[in-house]
Amino acid sequence: MGPDSSSKLLSQDEALRARALKVIPGGMWGHMNVARLPPGYPQFFRSASGCRLRDVDGTDYVDLMCGYGPIVLGYGDPDVEAAAAAQRDRGDLMTGPSECQVELAELVVETIPHADWVLFAKNGTDATTACVTIARAGTQRRKVLVAKGSYHGAAPWCTPSLAGVTAEDRAHILHFDYNDVASLERAADEAGRDLAAVLVTAFKHDVRRHQEAPTPAFALAVRRICDAAGAALILDDVRAGFRLHIGGSWEPYGVRPDLCAWSKAIANGHPLAAVTGADRFRDAAQQVYVTGSFWCAAVPMAAAIATIKKLRATGAIATMEAMGRRLRDGLAAQARAHDVRLRQSGPVQMPMIMFEDDPDFVLGHRFVQEALRRGVYMHPWHNMFLSAAHQADDIDRVLEATDGALKQVTASVDRRQSAKAVQ
């Protein structure tokens, strides 16, 4: 190169970003756009295996995001991929579904106690939107109660962005505060006889906030209000489904939904979603028109059969819980040792790690950047995910990185305090 050439060669990731910017609006869209994360995060990856990622520049990471949730058994799980490959040899997208659709439907109904039937789709937004549509068809009502700040997908009725959204798109959505029974009751009173459904996430997993499990009183109140009004209780289990309980995330509360939305972990990374429902809404599910040319593809269904069977047979959820506890306990000990005010919330297999008194995520960003430099991929303000592929050695590798990262956070806090004292 001559003297006028750039002094620094572009990395593979930087080169791909530059190319993408020319042909993709903004270069990337949605929740995987790392422009929303602190500097240093790779946008593009080359490969993944187990709980490890490799970016396009060859750097390896222990991954605590699992593709934002779909990877529940580990990247490239051999049993899932063998089932997918065998079905691919027979056929994937055909003019009609494969016989494995019926096998999967039978397995889902057998596995999930509240499910009398199931419909399949492609992603979480498909499933939550179908649940709302079915609830309205089954009740002949319009109003749907949704918790403030809860994420239920990217359709106009629920997207967190208001760009391109009209008031009419949300005309019949009413809000309440998660875990606040009085707030829920006020919203139900406002809906009156037009209440079609109450839609709730498995736990309060809003971004940029500490996570909250539903209180038993709240879960029971949702069921009571729906029963009294003749409305549908819709559980959005897209994010938590198959990580907290094999039969549905509210099973431990003794509260079963009328309709439930599933996606993410159902097929260990293969594109699939599902709506499960009680017999009361079977006719409504048959009447509504929800479909997609890719919804009956057979390979993801074969992958889902293998995923659910392996989840049931291997105690994968217990493994994720044990590894999540190991991570949480280790981080708590490190925070005490470094005198850092760290708050961990959410289920241990879906951890949220935030710093107290850090509203702008200055400490959180430094922490995850330092962890990333040490080969661990974390997120500063979105809940993370463990898979059954995470083993004790992997968690210990994470803790080695977080220990170094917390040292750097502590040093940065000390420097800021010293600078303030000088001023």
ABEGO torsion letter per residue (X at the ends): XBAABBABBBBAAAAAAAAAAAABBGGBBEAABAAABBBGBBABBABBBEABBBBAAGBBBBBAAGGGGABAAEBGBAAAAAAAAAAAAAEBBBABBBAAAAAAAAAAAAABAABABBBBBABAAAAAAAAAAAAAAAAGBABBBBBBGBBAEABAAABABABGBBAAAAAABBBBBBGBAAAAAAAAAAAEAABABBBBBABBABBGBBBBBBBAAAAAAAAAAAAAAGBBBBBBAAAABGAABAAEAAAAAGBBBABBBBBGAAAGGBBBBBBBBBAAAAAAAAABBBBBAAAABAAAAAAAAAAAAAAAAAGAAAAAAAAAAAAAAAAAAAAAAAGBBBBBBEBAABBBBBBBGBAAGAAAAAAAAAAAAAGBBBBAABBBBBBAABBAAAAAAAAAAAAAAAAAAAAAAAAAAAAAAAX
